[in-house]
């Protein structure tokens, strides 16, 4: 696919937000000098303040005003650029007009959503249009869900190269150090409120194939539950529920289906979180499990949700640079195959997963869409990181300092 000729190559929408500033810095440090980057948001004054903090070459980037409530401004924005990346969330509240504008304009798009309801609605509204215009609409282009999505992509690729057959049971265990995003809290709050009001929403959120491109064609393989009780893994680690499992797993299953179930028709994919070893790990796993259940209960009940809002991080807020730099993430993904062979993928990186590491991931997706179009899979429509960029994104993230490894075990 050859992208349209536009005034800009990449537009970062939401550049004045906390994560937006981090992505702007990453682009300023890694984009080639001739890449035409622009910053977009509601306030030119705030955009100018962001630009002033960037390296000298980026301080002259164009500043574009746009608002999610102004359809005409979003149309102009989408039509001005080949690639638009947005950090404006929660996406269920603000994101649909942006992705619709990009689909109509044939503009490649990427976001940081971790919201099943938003992605489902974006697929239903925009997939067919984007296929006609050639737009790649890439959802979940941050810590949610790039490490999960690319690790299974690489495992399936290695198994295929070795003639080991499709993947069967795949289990990801996440370890991390980092803060909890105010935007993630706001997104979860919105989904919980909608689920409380609407039974159909509850059914959709409970469907392991909620993001399938063709629900009726799914093999119906019984999937692991999203939240599992504390368990002792084979390597001696205790595991607990991983808060993003209910989203990441659906992204991975969508990637499988979009590729005609190339990972395996019998793929069973689940995620959990490492809580450590020994008695300390056991208590930590129990604490995580209890804490998540309590948090869901608090957010589902209006009066307690109002109290929680006073102490939970607010949208647009984030940790200090020092805290971000001390963060890290690591995913260990074990896979069985149809032939009985076993593989392990390891994905890791430095920096707070929800902020520093995520800004690297979204920045590299933007650069991949803009600079590597001739090497990307020949697909358009509502895509996942693995199906939109595949091995190109793996290469970029490795070059940016993240680890993606696969080995037979």
C-alpha positions in Angstrom: 0.0 0.0 0.0 1.2 3.5 -0.8 0.1 6.2 1.6 -1.5 9.4 0.4 0.6 12.6 -0.1 -0.1 14.8 2.8 1.3 17.9 4.5 2.6 15.9 7.5 3.9 12.4 7.9 3.0 12.0 11.6 0.6 13.9 13.8 0.6 13.3 17.6 -2.9 14.2 18.9 -3.0 14.7 22.7 0.6 16.0 22.8 -0.2 18.1 25.9 -1.2 15.2 28.1 1.2 13.3 30.4 1.8 10.4 28.0 1.5 12.6 25.0 4.5 14.7 26.2 6.5 11.5 26.6 5.7 10.3 23.1 6.6 13.7 21.7 10.0 13.5 23.4 10.5 10.0 22.0 9.6 11.1 18.5 11.9 14.1 18.8 14.8 11.9 19.8 14.2 9.1 17.3 12.5 10.4 14.2 14.8 11.2 11.2 15.3 14.9 10.5 13.3 14.8 7.3 10.2 13.2 8.9 7.4 15.8 9.0 6.0 15.6 12.5 3.3 17.9 14.0 1.8 18.2 17.5 -2.0 18.5 17.9 -4.3 19.3 20.8 -7.0 21.7 21.9 -4.7 24.6 23.0 -2.0 26.1 20.8 -0.6 27.8 23.9 -0.2 24.4 25.7 1.2 22.8 22.5 3.8 25.6 22.3 4.9 24.8 25.9 5.4 21.2 25.0 7.4 22.0 21.9 9.6 24.3 24.0 10.7 21.4 26.1 11.8 19.3 23.1 15.2 19.1 21.5 16.0 22.1 19.3 15.1 20.5 15.9 11.6 19.6 17.2 10.8 23.0 18.5 9.7 24.2 15.1 7.2 21.3 14.5 3.8 22.6 13.4 1.2 23.0 16.1 -2.4 22.0 15.1 -5.6 22.8 17.0 -8.2 20.1 17.1 -11.0 19.0 19.5 -12.7 15.6 19.7 -16.0 17.5 20.0 -15.4 19.3 16.7 -15.8 16.9 13.8 -14.6 19.4 11.2 -11.3 19.9 13.0 -10.8 16.2 13.2 -11.4 15.8 9.5 -8.9 18.5 8.8 -6.4 16.9 11.1 -6.8 13.4 9.6 -6.6 14.7 6.0 -3.4 16.6 6.8 -1.3 13.6 7.7 -0.3 10.1 6.6 -0.2 8.8 10.2 -2.1 10.0 13.3 -1.4 8.7 16.8 -3.7 9.7 19.7 -3.3 9.6 23.4 -6.6 11.3 24.0 -8.6 9.0 26.3 -10.6 7.4 27.7 -11.2 6.3 24.2 -14.8 5.1 24.7 -15.6 8.7 25.6 -13.3 10.6 23.1 -11.8 8.2 20.6 -14.5 7.2 18.1 -14.7 10.5 16.2 -10.9 10.4 15.8 -10.7 6.8 14.5 -13.7 7.5 12.2 -12.0 10.6 10.7 -8.9 8.5 10.0 -10.8 5.7 8.4 -12.6 8.0 6.1 -9.4 9.9 5.2 -7.3 6.8 4.5 -4.9 7.9 7.4 -3.0 5.3 9.4 -4.0 5.5 13.1 -2.7 4.2 16.4 -3.9 4.5 20.0 -3.2 3.3 23.5 -6.6 1.9 24.4 -7.1 -1.0 26.8 -10.9 -0.8 26.4 -12.8 -3.8 24.9 -16.0 -1.8 24.4 -14.2 1.0 22.4 -12.3 -1.5 20.2 -15.4 -3.5 19.5 -17.4 -0.3 18.5 -14.4 1.0 16.4 -14.3 -2.3 14.5 -18.0 -2.3 13.8 -18.0 1.4 12.7 -14.7 1.7 10.9 -13.2 -1.6 9.7 -15.1 -1.8 6.4 -14.4 1.9 5.6 -10.7 1.6 6.4 -10.4 -1.4 4.2 -11.8 0.7 1.3 -9.5 3.7 2.0 -6.4 1.6 2.9 -6.1 2.9 6.4 -4.4 0.8 9.0 -6.2 1.3 12.4 -3.9 0.0 15.1 -5.4 -0.4 18.5 -3.6 -1.2 21.8 -0.2 0.1 20.7 1.3 0.4 24.2 2.0 -1.8 27.2 -1.6 -2.8 26.5 -1.1 -5.0 24.4 2.1 -4.9 22.4 4.2 -7.3 24.6 1.4 -9.9 24.7 0.5 -9.6 21.0 4.1 -9.7 19.7 5.2 -12.5 22.0 2.5 -14.9 20.7 3.3 -13.7 17.1 6.9 -14.7 17.6 6.1 -18.0 19.2 3.8 -19.0 16.4 6.4 -17.9 13.8 9.2 -20.0 15.5 6.9 -23.0 15.8 6.0 -22.7 12.1 9.6 -22.4 11.1 10.5 -25.6 13.1 7.5 -27.5 11.7 6.1 -27.9 15.2 2.5 -27.1 14.2 0.1 -24.6 15.7 0.2 -23.4 19.3 -2.1 -25.0 21.8 -1.7 -23.9 25.4 0.1 -20.5 25.8 0.5 -18.9 29.2 1.9 -15.5 29.9 3.2 -14.4 33.3 3.8 -10.7 33.8 6.2 -9.1 36.2 6.5 -5.3 36.5 7.4 -2.3 38.5 5.5 0.9 37.9 2.7 3.2 38.7 -1.0 2.8 37.8 -2.2 5.2 35.1 -5.0 7.6 35.9 -6.2 7.1 32.3 -6.4 3.3 32.9 -8.4 4.0 36.1 -10.8 6.3 34.2 -11.2 3.7 31.4 -12.0 0.9 33.9 -14.5 3.1 35.7 -16.3 3.8 32.5 -16.5 0.1 31.5 -17.7 -0.9 35.0 -20.4 1.8 34.9 -21.6 0.6 31.5 -21.6 -3.0 32.5 -23.7 -2.2 35.6 -26.3 -0.6 33.4 -26.5 -2.9 30.4 -26.6 -6.8 30.4 -25.5 -6.9 26.8 -22.3 -5.0 27.8 -21.7 -7.6 30.5 -22.1 -10.4 28.0 -19.7 -8.8 25.6 -17.1 -8.2 28.3 -17.3 -11.8 29.4 -16.9 -13.2 25.8 -13.3 -14.4 25.3 -13.8 -13.8 21.5 -15.4 -10.3 22.0 -13.0 -8.8 19.4 -13.2 -11.5 16.8 -13.6 -10.4 13.2 -16.1 -13.2 12.7 -17.5 -14.6 16.0 -19.4 -17.4 14.3 -16.2 -18.7 12.6 -14.3 -19.0 15.9 -13.4 -22.6 16.8 -15.0 -22.3 20.2 -12.0 -23.5 22.0 -12.5 -23.2 25.7 -10.3 -20.4 27.0 -8.7 -19.9 30.4 -10.6 -17.6 32.7 -9.5 -14.0 32.8 -9.0 -14.0 36.6 -7.5 -17.1 38.1 -7.1 -17.7 41.8 -3.6 -17.7 43.3 -1.6 -20.6 41.9 1.9 -22.1 42.2 3.6 -22.2 38.8 6.0 -25.0 37.8 9.0 -22.8 38.4 8.0 -22.1 42.0 6.5 -18.6 41.4 3.1 -17.8 42.8 0.7 -16.1 40.3 -2.3 -13.9 40.7 -4.8 -12.3 38.3 -3.3 -9.8 35.9 -5.5 -6.7 35.6 -5.1 -6.4 31.8 -5.7 -10.0 31.0 -9.3 -9.5 30.0 -8.2 -7.1 27.3 -4.8 -8.4 26.1 -6.1 -12.0 25.6 -8.8 -10.7 23.3 -6.3 -8.7 21.3 -4.2 -11.9 20.8 -7.2 -13.9 19.8 -8.1 -11.2 17.3 -4.6 -11.3 15.8 -5.0 -15.1 15.4 -8.3 -14.8 13.7 -7.2 -11.9 11.4 -4.4 -14.2 10.1 -6.9 -17.1 9.4 -6.0 -18.7 12.8 -2.3 -19.0 11.8 -1.3 -19.4 15.5 -3.6 -22.5 15.8 -7.3 -23.3 15.7 -6.9 -24.8 19.1 -5.0 -21.9 20.7 -5.8 -21.5 24.4 -4.3 -18.2 25.7 -4.2 -16.9 29.3 -2.4 -14.3 31.3 -1.5 -13.9 35.0 0.8 -11.9 37.2 3.9 -13.0 39.0 3.7 -12.5 42.8 7.1 -13.9 43.8 8.3 -17.1 45.5 7.8 -18.8 48.8 5.5 -17.8 51.6 6.0 -14.1 50.7 4.8 -14.8 47.1 1.8 -16.8 48.4 0.7 -13.9 50.6 1.4 -11.4 47.8 -0.7 -13.4 45.4 -3.6 -13.6 47.9 -3.3 -9.8 48.5 -3.4 -9.0 44.8 -6.4 -11.2 44.2 -8.3 -9.7 47.2 -7.3 -6.2 46.2 -8.5 -6.5 42.6 -11.8 -8.0 43.8 -12.2 -5.2 46.3 -11.3 -2.5 43.7 -14.0 -3.8 41.3 -16.5 -3.8 44.1 -15.7 -0.3 45.1 -15.9 1.0 41.5 -19.1 -0.8 40.8 -21.0 1.0 43.7 -21.7 4.7 43.2 -21.0 6.0 46.8 -17.8 4.1 47.2 -16.7 5.0 43.7 -17.0 8.7 44.6 -14.8 8.2 47.6 -12.2 6.3 45.6 -12.1 9.1 43.0 -10.6 11.3 45.7 -7.5 9.1 46.1 -7.1 7.3 42.8 -4.7 9.0 40.2 -6.5 11.4 37.9 -6.5 11.2 34.1 -3.6 13.0 32.7 -1.5 12.6 35.8 1.6 10.4 36.2 4.7 9.6 38.2 7.9 11.7 38.3 10.7 11.0 35.8 12.8 9.4 38.5 10.0 6.9 39.3 9.4 6.2 35.6 13.1 5.4 35.1 13.1 3.0 38.0 10.2 1.0 36.4 10.5 -2.1 34.3 8.4 -5.0 32.8 9.1 -8.6 32.0 6.8 -11.2 30.4 7.6 -14.9 30.3 5.4 -16.7 27.8 5.4 -20.5 27.7 3.8 -22.3 24.7 2.9 -25.9 23.9 2.5 -26.9 20.3 0.5 -29.5 18.3 3.7 -31.6 17.8 4.4 -31.6 21.6 7.4 -29.3 21.3 7.6 -26.4 23.8 8.8 -22.8 23.4 9.3 -19.8 25.7 9.2 -16.2 24.7 10.7 -13.5 27.0 9.8 -9.8 26.5 11.2 -7.1 28.7 12.1 -3.5 28.9 13.1 -0.6 31.2 10.9 2.2 32.3 7.5 2.4 33.9 5.3 0.1 31.8 2.3 2.5 31.6 4.3 5.6 30.8 8.0 5.4 29.8 7.9 2.0 28.1 4.5 2.8 26.6 5.8 6.0 25.0 8.5 4.0 23.3 6.0 1.5 22.0 3.6 4.1 20.6 6.4 6.2 19.2 7.9 3.2 17.4 4.4 2.2 16.0 4.1 5.7 14.6 7.6 5.6 13.0 6.9 2.1 11.6 3.6 3.2 10.0 5.3 6.3 8.5 8.7 4.9 7.5 8.3 1.2 6.9 5.1 1.0 4.9 6.6 -1.0 2.1 7.7 -3.7 4.5 4.4 -3.9 6.5 1.8 -6.7 6.0 -0.5 -5.9 3.2 -3.6 -5.3 5.4 -6.0 -2.5 6.1 -8.9 -2.0 8.5 -9.1 -2.4 12.3 -5.9 -4.2 13.2 -3.7 -5.2 16.1 0.0 -4.4 16.5 1.0 -7.9 15.4 -1.2 -7.9 12.3 -0.5 -4.3 11.3 3.3 -4.2 11.8 4.4 -7.7 12.8 8.1 -8.3 12.6 8.9 -4.7 11.6 7.7 -3.6 15.1 9.7 -6.3 16.8 12.8 -5.0 15.0 12.1 -1.4 16.0 11.5 -2.2 19.6 14.6 -4.3 19.8 16.6 -1.4 18.4 14.9 0.9 21.0 16.2 -1.3 23.8 13.4 -3.8 24.5 14.0 -7.5 24.5 12.0 -10.0 22.4 13.4 -13.5 22.5 12.1 -17.0 21.7 13.8 -20.3 22.6 12.9 -24.0 22.5 12.6 -25.4 26.0 
